[in-house]
Amino acid sequence: MCGICGTLNWGSVAAATAALVHRGPDAAGAWHDDTCELGFRRLAIIDLTPAGQQPMCNEAGTLWLVFNGEIYNHQALRMELERRGHVFSSRTDSECVLHGYEEWGAQVVQRLRGMFAIALWDQRTRKLFLARDRLGIKPLYYCGVGARFGFASEIKALLGLPQLDLQPDHSALWDYLTYLYVPTPKTAYRSIRQLPPAHTLEIEADGTQRIACYWKLENWGAPLGTSEPQLHARWLPAVEALSDKLREAVQMHLLADVPVGLLLSGGVDSSAVAALACAAGRAQLQTFSIGFDVDVHSELPAARASAAAFGTLHREQVCTQASMAEGLQQMLQLYDQPFADASGMPTLAVARLAAQHVKVVLSGDGGDEIFGGYRWQQQWLDMAAQRVPAALYERVLLPAFVPLARLPRVAGLINRLHLDVRGKHGPERYGALLAKIKSFQKPHLLPELAREFRDYDNYWHWRAHWRADLDLLSQAQCADLHTYLPDDILTKVDRASMAVSLEVRPPLLDHELVELAAGMPAEFRLGKRLLRAAVAALLPPAVLARPKRGFSAPLLHWLRPETRNGVKLGGVALWAMLVLDAWRGPPARLPPA
């Protein structure tokens, strides 16, 4: 895991490389020719010798690489490339990417199994090649002005480039109130974009850009139409296939030349990863958990029980209300733009705890997306069965209540009854269901942008990844996999962990595992039925029966609600506005609890 950056026709990357020191404190590297300059910060995980230093070049010195991530099938790739005549000078996975590009060109990304952000400068063709992994585990941002081009692992590394326009992207700020993150490919800055997951970007020396998608999750299993999926003839073969793939993925994710630990919440996802990791026969593994000073939000008792069952060396920590003020500024320092996931603070805390003992941890991220575990996915299914005509909500009830929505009781009624959701269809309904700040509230919270975005499509990001041809559960999962997962969950985990120089690996997002799970019938996926069955022999019954609990700070307990321009805000909605305030100006003061 590392930090990478580079420029074409834009001069030194010394400042950009220094801005990424937290991502790679073990070593630094740089290289340049008359057009391209590459910068690198190393967090040494595989082949800890100087042979793994980057920027890395081929034997001829014509191809230069900086790489962030891990390629879990690099040993198999190395053997294949050696049979084809390639000579290696290190044991690193990054060198497999370098030789793989020599052999297969841009198609090398099709052969990589792992998480990655890649930058390759080819001196022969005078082209820069960028690529991001399929699920968006590793970040990659870029910007361009004419023939000048820059890229980096984080936005902060680009902010110092001379003559870069740092005006805010108003549409991104308007989107932020809907999603509570800035959706890809946007950032909060007009001139900086994020490369979408599963995409490559080729840049000519004159600044010409070509972007392409190299992977899509096309095949989703159709419903079987059964209320008892466990009795279906396909059930047992599916459980066995998933069990085998889970073991394989976890085993591959344990590969490292440094100690590996586990982030453990006590839920099914992280407990399944922990159980499989322990079963792989490693020495006693270390597990790390975080809790809160509000008992109803704390998962520490469940995490302790799981750790005891697996025999791990367990460590834990408690987040308190006192961490809120510090956390607000940390959110800006980590993400470089507004980002309001309330679990950002505890994720940073557990990463900091783990980083004191290990360099790498496995996590259970991705389980809800690929195995249908989110509560809102069930809500989405339940709404499809409503008998009241949608037109009644959209044409009668909602128009009657929205003008009164500044009254707290009216706003509460709209939220409780989903009056703004039930009259919509497809991505509009799904977007309205997930939005914490309602579309009719946004003009009051950002009145200076209200006229500019009066006819704006608030749900464009969900719409861009909507599959109308799929069943209802697959529609929701597909949308989450392309929006919430990369732009919220994986962004949060990457920034929080790399801020303390910790590599987090999510085995449940191995793309072969994701493809296998998505291809299973919808009834098998719903509520993590298939995942629970696949790991049933490894987990304590209490863990298997434990209902889904979100990993987020208890903001309703820590923040006192306040009213802004007639809109009463509390919890994550208020937190979102506090983060936006802090990004736009002087540090915001937290309201007393």
Secondary structure by P-SEA (a helix, b strand, c coil): ccccccccccccaaaaaaaacccccccccccccccbbbbbccccccccccccccccccccccccccccccccaaaaaaaaaaaaccccccccaaaaaaaaaacccccccccccccbbbbbbcccccbbbbbbcccccbbbbbcccccbbbbccccccccccccccccccaaaaaaaaacccccccccccccbbbbcccbbbbbcccbbbbbbbcccccbbbccccccccccccaaaaaaaaaaaaaaaaaaaaaccccbbbbbccccaaaaaaaaaaaaccccbbbbbbcccccccccaaaaaaaaaaaaccccccccccccaaaaaaaaaaaaccccccccaaaaaaaaaaaaaacccbbbccccccccccccaaaaaaaaaaaccccaaaaacccccccccccccaaaaaaaaaaccccccccaaaaaaaaaccccccccccccccccccccccccaaaaaaaccccccaaaaaaaaaaaccccccaaaaaaaaaaaabbbbbbcccaaaaaaaaaaccccccccaaaaaaaccccccccccccccccccccccccccccccccccccaaaaaaaaaaaaaaccbbbbccc
